[in-house]
Every structure is written in structure tokens, then in C-alpha cells.
Amino acid sequence: MDLRNLMIMINEKKGLNAQLALEFDCTLEVEDLEPLVKVINYSINYIQQLTDKPLQISLYSGFSENSLVFQAFTSQSEFPPISEKVSEALNPFNGSINFDAEPGKFVQVQLKFKKDEGESGTP
């Protein structure tokens, strides 16, 4: 699955107020797309509840992993916990979720997907 194309499709379907910075060549081996889409939607909805500003959605292709980052400015000082079900849903994708925030300034959810050995770009 091409994560860039997936994010463009989700952005269009949800009509998001978002700025996209999406690198090419960010792919993920996916048998069932539905759990991945649910995790992405959860991440978007989580950030949207904490801000009235546009979202920043970034997709990066690193040497050993792809990162999908959802970030926004926020005036909130308290943040609800991320559901434990998200980490479980990311397991089949060799993925993890990280949360970072500075109260009253920003909130960020980062999804990381480890690449298979053969995908790291080495000859």
C-alpha cells in the first residue's frame, strides 16, 4: 500500500483542514487495509478534538521506517490518553504510536512503521 496515496484519499474523503507534506516511496505491506485506516482515522480524530487550527500531516521515508505524523497547535493543557487498542491494531503492520505534546502549544501523534530488511534502500 502506498501511504502517500492513502493519505491523499483520506484527506479528500474527510474534507480535512490540513496541510500535507507527503514524501513519495512510503509503502507498507498490507493484507487488510481496514485496521490501518481505522488507526489513521483515530489519530486524526484525536488531534482534531484538541484544536481548532489546521492539522499538519507529514509522511517521511527513513532508512529503517516510515513515519506518519499528525500535528496541530493547541490551547489545551490536558490530553486524554491514547487508546491501548491502537498499539494492538498496529502490530500486524510492524507499527508503533508515539504521542508528544506541550500543553498550550502543540500536540502530535506519530505512527511509525518499521521497514522489512529488503526495503531499506541498500543495494
N, C-alpha and C positions, 0 to 999 in steps of 0.2 A: 504494500500500500504506500502510495506517495503521500507523505504527511502534508506537504505543501498544498496539493490539490484538495485533500480532505479539509484543511483549514479554510481554504477559499470557499468551498462548498458550504461548510458550517456557517461561516461569516455571512454568506448570501442568504441562506435559509433562515437564520435567526435575525437578520437585519441589524447586526451589531453596530454600535457606535464605537468602532475600533480602528486603530492604526496598525497595519500589518507590516511586519518585516520578516519575510519568509525566504530562507535560503532554499536553493534547489538541491536535489540529490539527498533528501532526507526520506529514506524509505524504511519500512517496517514490515517484517514477515507477519502476516495476519491471516488466520483461518476464519475467525468470526469477528467481523467488524463492530458488531453491536456493543460489546463491553468497552471497546476503545472510545467509541462515540459517546457513550454514557459518561465515561471518565472526563472527557473533554468538556461535555456539557456541564457536568458537575463543577468543574474548575471555573468555567465561565460564569455560571450562576453564583458560585461562591464569591467571586470577585465583584460581580455586579451588585450584590446585596450590600457591599461595603463602600460604594462610591456612586457619585452622580456624574463623574468625569468619564471621558472616553477611555477605553481599555487600550493597552499596548499588548499586542500579541506578537511574539518573536519565535522563530524557529531557526535553530542553529545545528549545523552538522559538525560535530567534533571528531577527533581521531577515534575515540572509543565509544562515543554515544551521541545520540541526537537529543536535543533539549527543546522542549516546547514551553515557553514562558508566558504567563498571563500576569500583567501588572497594571496597577492603577494608583493614582493619587487618592488619598482618603483623609477624611477628618475624623474617622472613627478611632477610638482609643482601646476598644476591646474587640477581640476577634473570636468567633465561635470555633470550636475545634474542627479539624478536618475529619470526616468520617473514616473509620478504620477500614470500611469496605472498599475504599478507593485503592489502598495498597494491595488488598487481596485481588481486586479486579485487574491490577497492573501486572501481576505475577506472570500470566501467560505471554506478556509482551516483553519480558525481561526489563520491566519498568519500575520506577520508584517516583514518589512525590515528595517535594520539599516545599515548606512554607516559610516565608520570611516577611517581616513587616516591621515598620517603625510607626508606633501609634501617632496618629495625627498627620502622618506624612505619606506613606505608601504601603501597599500590600502586594504580595507576589506569591503565585503558585507556580512551581516549576515541575514539569513532568520530564523525567529522563528515561531514555530507552537505550540500554547497552546494545552495541552492535555485535553481531557474530564475528568471530575471528576473521572470516573471509571478507567482511565488509569494511575493514579499517582503512582501506585505501593503500595498503602496502603492496609492492609488487611480489 
